[in-house]
Amino acid sequence: MRTMLRFTSVLRFFALALLINSALAQAAKDDSAPDLITYGQREDVMRFGAELAERRGLDPAWVKSLLAEARYVPSVAKFIMPPTNGTAKNWAAYRSRFVEPLRIRSGLTFWRDNEKWLQRAEEMYGVPPEIIVGVVGVETIYGRQMGNFRVIDALATLSFDFPTGRKDRSAFFRDELEQLFVLARSEGTDPLKLKGSYAGAMGMGQFMPSSWNKYAVDFDGDGRVDLHTSAADVIGSIAHYFAEFGWQRGMPTRFDVAVPVEAADRAVLLGPDILPTFTAQQFAEKGAGLPAAAREFTGPLALVELQNGDAAPPSYVAGTSNFYAITRYNWSSYYAMAVIDLGEAIALIRKRLDR
């Protein structure tokens, strides 16, 4: 009887081992699987690490040891997926998420505490304080919500197990993973300790590793770039980013516009999407109504449509090159308008309080 029990126990042990191994193998492919998989046993990942190290002049053992600690995170694969079909865009609902009391109160404090850095950024790069304050508010509520994912896990998941069902962006995330190692070397940081969003963005301004490496600046002059706790570095880096993407000093971001009545004329102006393409005269020729300041504007304009779901007609603005520059931070006209509206709301309250 004891022999039979021992034999049964052994069978159960092997059955359990097979079950665990099967679950581990499936987890690398199943977005809903538990967070159990590390990438150290993946030949393709280790090969990527070796090639990365050679390209960047890094210690291969260091790179591979860190990649071996990276984990597949199912929620990352889930969050990167687009909204379900049938979800209508709604500018009014989107705006209400960002232009709201908490962000406005926190933005007033952030502006007051960092006024000298905001003024300096405008002097150097031409980007006004309300735009920078708007970005930090929309991105992280001034550092309150910077993300709790290990960046190396998020980037590894999207590099080596990008989910099916949307356009494959694994090449983009592999580049960002490589940039993370470059950043860790240049800043002397531990990649395993860096936290950020599910897409790998970090700090108060949510810079991806490549943006950190290209555009982040040591604005407070302390010898290091800190986008997590140094508001000065965050402010200077965002302003520098916009300047590199064509921000023009003193130019407005958008004008009000009355869209053409004729659908065909409206379609022509909407054709290039958010890329400024038409002159004010061309807007007028297509039946678009512009205020006096816009009619005198000499730069190109884009007709920007913001849908309001199924219950209301769309909203429209005439976006300038500076509006387009904001969309280079996050490629969304809704995002750009939220940044603009939040910053302007905070600026208006500051003006009233200063009277």
Secondary structure by P-SEA (a helix, b strand, c coil): caaaaaaaaaaaaaaaaaaaaaaaaaaaccccccccccccccaaaaaaaaaaaaaacccaaaaaaaaaabbbbaaaaaaaccccccccccaaaaaaacccaaaaaaaaaaaaacaaaaaaaaaaccccaaaaaaaaaacccccccccccaaaaaaaaaacccccccccaaaaaaaaaaaaaaaaaaacccccccccccccccccccccaaaaacccccccccccccccccaaaaaaaaaaaaaaaccccccccbbbbbccccaaaaaaaacccccccccaaaaaaabbbbccccccccbbbbbbbbbccccccbbbbbccaaaaaaaaacccaaaaaaaaaaaaaaaaaaaaaac
